[in-house]
Amino acid sequence: MREETNFEQLLSVMPDGWQSKAKELGALQRGRAIKTAIDLLRLVFIYLTEGKSFSGTAALLELIGICSISKKAVFTRFQKCAEWLLWLCQNIYRNNKAIVETPSWLGDKNVILLDASDEPVHGSDKTDYRLHYAIGLFNLEMKEMVLTKADIGEKVSNFKRFGKNDIVIGDRAYCSIKGIEYLLDRESDFLFRYGTKRFHLYNKQGEAVDILKYFKGLKPEGVGEKVLYYEYEGEYKPLRFCVLRKSKEAEEKGLEALKKTQKRKHSKKKLSKAQIEYNRYVMVVTSISDAAPELILDLYRQRWHIELAFKRLKSLFKYHEIPVRVEQSALSWFYGKLLLAALCETWVNKGRFSPSTERSPC
């Protein structure tokens, strides 16, 4: 009995109706070379892995006997795939319960996750530029993608398209007074992990305060909230904190992560009392005032499923130069990479992928 190839295993976990969607969404059109959704998927994956360029992909497609095609035709086919690849990502992640329906309490709000990735130019062994992206947390739709030099940090002001209906979520890197004010000016809401050294906090009277004293009474897995203030241009502005006291297990894992970080940085210093104390909590700040703190913390927690996919994507697949001259090609590139990560996640979770099977051309 013939053993399944890796590519056939991949096809077995694709969502229902994926081939007809290729035609419906305009990815698969009439042509002499690429005639089926399966061949189109091979083209995408070869380009994103071994092909590394449109000419290299064309050569590989001919070499392995799929079709004879020009590099211009590869480019044309690839750039039309963005919407189809997004649909594939959405449905695979929904099947894996990595993304869920938008919670009803959010109404028609768009929840946007911020992240960034350091990228090398093809052939380079260092970070040459940084890809910043703002992506829908519950639909994976790209709000904005920005490419900068490697020395441009992760900050909210890298993005220009936020508006009144958006809730922007980010980790500690994005939690700054400038970032908060940037979003408030655009009437956008925010939800950030609080960075303990990002800015000073005050009470309503303008007196400096230590935030930890408000939450020391929380028991493990308990939730609390507090409105404190930050200073901006001589004015004290309110900032809502929602705080979760970690479980004992989560606290211990956090300490291990801190120690690994210090070891990686070759630091001989012991963890400070402040580091140990802050490690006991998950602290987020938000402009959302009309939802229970449990809902706020759960919303922030939702981002983790997508970030896990991005971590897998970054660790498993070496990037090559992004086709940034054409936005549609850049979107196809991004969703194609995300699809690879989604399929890897599916294989890991279901145990479908066997490294002992024969290697497929893609």
C-alpha positions in Angstrom: 0.0 0.0 0.0 1.4 3.4 -1.0 2.4 5.6 1.9 1.0 9.1 2.1 3.4 11.9 1.1 3.7 15.0 3.3 1.8 17.1 0.8 -1.1 14.6 0.8 -1.2 14.8 4.5 -1.3 18.6 4.2 -4.3 18.3 1.8 -6.1 16.1 4.3 -6.3 18.8 6.9 -7.5 21.6 4.5 -10.9 23.0 5.3 -14.0 21.9 3.5 -14.6 23.7 0.2 -11.0 25.0 -0.1 -10.6 24.2 -3.8 -13.9 25.8 -4.9 -13.0 28.9 -2.8 -9.9 29.4 -5.0 -12.1 30.0 -8.0 -14.8 32.0 -6.0 -12.2 34.4 -4.6 -10.4 34.9 -7.8 -7.2 33.1 -7.0 -7.6 30.4 -9.6 -8.4 31.7 -13.0 -8.3 30.3 -16.5 -4.8 29.5 -17.6 -2.7 27.0 -19.5 -0.2 26.2 -16.7 -1.9 26.3 -13.3 -5.2 24.5 -13.8 -6.2 23.3 -10.3 -6.3 24.6 -6.7 -3.8 21.9 -5.7 -1.3 23.1 -8.3 -1.8 26.7 -7.2 -1.2 25.7 -3.6 2.0 24.0 -4.6 3.1 27.2 -6.4 2.4 29.3 -3.3 4.3 26.9 -1.0 7.3 26.4 -3.3 7.6 30.2 -3.6 7.5 30.7 0.2 10.0 27.9 0.9 12.4 26.7 -1.7 11.6 29.0 -4.6 12.6 32.2 -2.8 11.9 34.2 -6.0 9.4 34.2 -8.8 12.1 33.0 -11.3 13.3 30.3 -8.9 9.7 29.1 -8.3 9.1 28.9 -12.1 12.2 26.8 -12.4 11.2 24.4 -9.6 7.7 24.0 -10.9 9.1 22.9 -14.3 11.8 20.7 -12.7 9.4 18.7 -10.6 7.0 18.3 -13.5 4.0 20.4 -12.4 4.1 22.9 -15.3 6.1 25.1 -17.5 5.5 28.7 -16.5 7.2 32.1 -16.7 8.3 34.1 -13.7 5.8 36.9 -14.7 3.0 34.3 -14.6 4.1 33.1 -11.2 4.0 36.7 -9.9 0.5 37.2 -11.4 -0.8 34.0 -9.9 0.7 34.6 -6.5 -0.5 38.2 -6.0 -4.1 37.1 -6.7 -4.0 34.6 -3.8 -4.2 37.0 -0.8 -8.0 36.7 -0.2 -8.0 32.9 -0.7 -5.0 32.4 1.6 -6.7 34.6 4.2 -9.8 32.4 4.0 -7.7 29.3 4.4 -6.0 30.8 7.5 -9.3 31.8 9.1 -10.9 28.4 8.7 -7.9 26.4 9.8 -7.4 28.5 12.9 -11.2 28.3 13.6 -11.1 24.6 13.3 -8.2 24.6 15.8 -10.1 27.0 18.0 -7.1 29.4 17.8 -9.5 32.2 16.8 -13.1 32.5 17.8 -16.1 34.7 17.1 -15.9 38.3 18.3 -17.4 38.4 21.9 -20.8 39.9 21.8 -20.0 42.6 24.3 -17.6 44.2 21.8 -20.4 45.0 19.4 -19.1 46.1 16.0 -15.6 47.0 17.3 -12.5 46.0 15.3 -10.0 44.4 17.6 -6.5 44.9 16.2 -3.3 43.1 17.4 0.1 44.8 17.0 3.3 42.9 16.5 6.6 43.1 14.6 9.2 40.7 13.2 12.9 41.2 12.5 13.8 40.2 8.9 17.0 39.6 7.0 17.6 40.3 3.3 17.9 37.0 1.5 21.5 35.7 2.1 22.1 37.9 5.2 22.8 36.6 8.7 21.6 39.7 10.5 18.5 41.8 10.9 18.2 44.2 8.0 14.7 45.5 8.4 11.6 45.2 10.6 8.1 44.2 9.5 5.4 45.9 11.7 1.8 44.6 11.3 -1.6 45.4 12.7 -3.9 42.4 12.2 -7.5 41.6 13.1 -7.5 39.4 16.3 -10.8 37.6 15.4 -10.6 37.6 11.6 -6.9 37.8 10.7 -7.5 40.6 8.2 -4.5 42.9 7.8 -5.2 46.4 8.9 -1.8 47.7 8.0 1.7 46.4 7.2 4.8 48.7 7.5 8.4 47.9 6.6 11.1 50.0 8.4 14.8 49.9 9.1 15.9 47.6 11.9 16.5 50.4 14.3 12.8 51.6 14.3 11.2 50.2 17.4 7.8 48.7 18.1 5.5 51.7 18.6 2.0 52.6 17.9 2.9 55.6 15.7 4.3 53.3 13.1 0.7 52.8 12.0 -1.5 55.5 10.3 -4.9 53.8 9.8 -6.5 53.6 13.2 -9.9 55.1 13.8 -12.9 55.5 16.0 -14.1 51.9 15.8 -10.8 50.2 16.6 -9.5 48.6 19.8 -5.7 48.2 19.6 -4.0 45.5 21.6 -0.2 45.3 22.2 2.4 44.0 24.6 4.6 46.0 26.9 6.6 47.4 24.0 3.6 49.5 22.8 2.6 50.7 26.3 3.9 54.3 26.4 2.3 57.7 27.0 3.0 58.7 23.4 1.3 55.6 22.1 -1.7 56.1 24.4 -2.1 59.7 23.4 -1.6 58.8 19.7 -4.6 56.5 19.8 -6.8 58.8 21.9 -6.2 61.6 19.3 -7.7 59.1 16.8 -10.6 58.2 19.1 -9.3 54.6 19.2 -9.4 52.4 22.2 -6.4 50.6 23.5 -5.5 47.5 25.6 -1.8 47.2 26.5 0.3 45.0 28.9 1.7 47.5 31.5 5.4 47.9 31.4 6.6 48.7 34.9 9.3 51.2 33.8 7.4 52.9 31.0 6.1 55.9 32.9 5.2 57.2 36.4 1.8 56.8 38.0 -0.1 59.2 40.3 -3.2 59.3 42.3 -6.0 61.9 41.7 -4.1 64.5 43.8 -1.0 64.2 41.6 1.0 62.2 44.2 3.3 59.5 43.0 2.1 56.0 43.9 3.3 52.4 43.8 0.7 50.4 41.9 1.6 47.1 43.7 0.1 48.3 47.0 -3.4 48.3 45.5 -3.3 44.6 44.5 -1.3 42.9 47.3 -4.6 41.6 48.8 -5.5 39.6 45.7 -5.5 35.8 46.1 -4.1 33.6 43.3 -6.3 33.9 40.2 -8.1 36.8 41.7 -9.0 39.9 39.6 -8.9 43.6 40.6 -9.1 47.0 39.0 -8.0 50.6 39.7 -8.0 54.0 38.0 -4.7 55.8 38.4 -3.2 58.7 36.5 -0.3 59.6 34.2 1.1 63.1 33.5 1.0 64.5 30.0 1.8 68.1 29.1 1.1 69.2 32.6 -2.3 67.4 32.9 -3.0 64.3 35.0 -5.1 61.8 32.8 -6.9 58.7 34.1 -5.8 55.3 33.1 -7.7 52.1 34.0 -5.8 49.1 35.3 -7.2 45.6 35.2 -5.0 43.1 37.1 -4.9 39.3 37.5 -3.0 37.6 40.3 -1.3 34.6 38.7 -1.7 31.1 39.8 1.2 29.6 41.7 2.1 27.5 38.7 2.1 30.5 36.3 4.1 32.5 38.8 6.8 29.9 38.9 6.9 29.7 35.1 7.2 33.5 35.0 10.2 33.3 37.3 11.9 30.7 35.2 11.4 32.8 32.1 13.0 35.8 33.9 16.0 33.8 34.9 16.4 32.5 31.3 16.3 36.0 30.0 19.0 37.1 32.5 21.1 34.1 31.5 20.7 34.9 27.8 21.9 38.4 28.5 24.8 37.1 30.6 23.7 39.1 33.6 25.1 38.1 37.0 22.6 40.1 38.9 19.9 38.3 41.0 16.3 39.0 40.3 15.2 42.2 42.2 12.4 42.2 44.8 10.4 44.4 42.3 10.8 41.8 39.5 9.7 39.0 41.8 6.7 41.0 43.0 5.6 42.2 39.6 5.9 38.7 38.2 2.9 37.7 40.4 0.5 39.7 38.3 -0.7 40.3 34.8 -1.4 44.0 34.5 -3.1 45.6 31.6 -4.1 49.2 30.9 -7.1 50.2 28.8 -9.4 53.0 27.7 -12.4 50.6 27.7 -14.5 51.8 30.7 -17.7 49.9 30.3 -16.6 46.2 30.6 -15.9 44.1 33.6 -12.1 43.6 34.3 -12.6 39.8 33.7 -13.7 40.6 30.2 -10.8 43.0 29.6 -8.3 40.4 30.8 -9.9 37.7 28.7 -9.8 39.9 25.6 -6.0 40.4 26.2 -5.6 36.7 26.7 -7.1 36.0 23.3 -4.1 37.5 21.5 -1.9 34.6 22.8 -3.3 32.1 20.3 -2.3 34.3 17.3 1.1 35.2 18.8 1.8 31.5 19.3 1.2 31.0 15.5 3.6 34.0 14.8 6.3 32.5 17.1 6.0 29.2 15.2 6.1 31.0 11.9 9.3 33.0 12.9 11.1 30.0 14.3 10.3 27.4 11.5 10.4 29.4 8.3 13.3 31.6 7.2 11.9 34.7 5.5 13.2 36.0 2.2 12.7 39.5 0.8 9.1 40.6 1.1 7.6 41.7 -2.3 6.8 45.1 -0.9 6.5 47.0 -4.2 3.0 45.6 -4.7 0.8 45.6 -1.6 -1.3 42.7 -2.8 1.8 40.5 -3.2 2.9 41.5 0.3 -0.5 40.3 1.6 -0.2 37.0 -0.2 3.3 36.6 1.2 2.1 37.2 4.8 -1.0 35.0 4.6 1.0 32.3 2.9 3.5 32.3 5.7 0.7 32.3 8.3 -0.9 29.4 6.5 2.3 27.4 6.8 2.3 28.1 10.6 -1.4 27.1 10.8 -0.8 23.8 9.1 2.2 23.1 11.4 0.0 23.8 14.4 -2.6 21.4 13.0 -0.1 18.7 12.5 1.4 19.1 16.0 -2.1 19.1 17.6 -3.5 16.2 15.7 -0.3 14.1 15.2 -1.1 13.9 11.5 2.4 14.7 10.2 5.0 11.9 10.3 8.6 12.8 9.6 9.1 9.2 8.4 7.0 9.7 5.3 8.7 10.3 2.0 9.5 13.9 1.2 7.2 15.7 -1.2 8.6 18.4 -3.6 6.8 21.0 -1.4 
